[in-house]
Amino acid sequence: MFKAKINVQFKEGVLDPQGAAIKGALNHLGFEAEDVRVGKMIEVKLKAASLEDARTKVRTMCEKLLANPVLEDYSFEVAEESL
Amino acid sequence: MKSAIIVFPGSNCDGDCFHVLSEVLGQPAEYVFHKEKFSAGDFDLIVLPGGFSYGDYLRAGAIARFSPAMESVLKAAERGKLILGICNGFQILLEAGLLPGAMMKNRDLKFHCHDVYLKVGTADSPFTNLYLPGEVVKMPVAHGQGNYYADEDTIERLKSENRIAFYYSDEKGRVTEKANPNGSAANIAGILNEGRNVLGMMPHPERCAEEILGNADGKKLFKSILEYLEGRSKIGKIGRS
């Protein structure tokens, strides 16, 4: 069994309205936030023949469904999980 | 003119679309469940209605686009059949890649449910041929993710190819920042594909297609489709259809 932690984030240059609202709240609390960007963290447990195979599968998941290439970039880490 | 209305889990404007097509226009219409495939030859128009397919999980429209019925929609679009995506239907068309760009949460993060004014960007389409270019119409919007985004090259291309069907405007047709309810790039409310047989729009023409509702501005859109399919529209035939 493998476990993937996938991070999906708006691309640079895409205005993130949630990030802007949170930045406002942080600054209201006195944190002097310069920039806030909200993303998604998705955890997937999957079966695969090898670590390499798992990475290939996760990349395909991101490209097909988990991220929208018009707006979002993705990154991920995959680790083997002992049962 | 025979229409299919695709019903996804979470669609909620399918009944309104069915009513307008079958009762107001008096044309045959059928519901097609998202798990069914259909033959493109059976229908002249395919409507992807508004709603919240799959609860808008992940991104609006992202999961619905993998429905079996969407495979048939992609084939029908390829064959030049008319495809109309309204609200969530527009989001699904974007996710499916039938139209360029993507939707983001509204700029002010609020759900917008009110009437908007729209300036007709082009009358040169099967969906808008009864409108006049530049005409101002009123239609309701009801969405939380209608903030249209595309890169600058795509926006320029949409403009130069006359593919922006509707702009958010004020009552006088001025396309201003103030008249933009959700932050959409270039005030875009609806766009056509390259072949002009696919239209996606956030406002709801099916909710304003009868005089008894106090607004029938949306009826012209459905009548335009009928005029086009029956060969009476001023635009003639597009592409391969």
Interface residues (C-beta under 8 A of the other chain):
Chain A: V14 L15 P17 Q18 A21 L65 L66 N68 V70 L71
Chain B: L58 R59 A62 I63 F66 L94 E95 P100 G101 A102 M104 K105 N106 R107 D108 L109 N147 Y149 A150 D151 G183
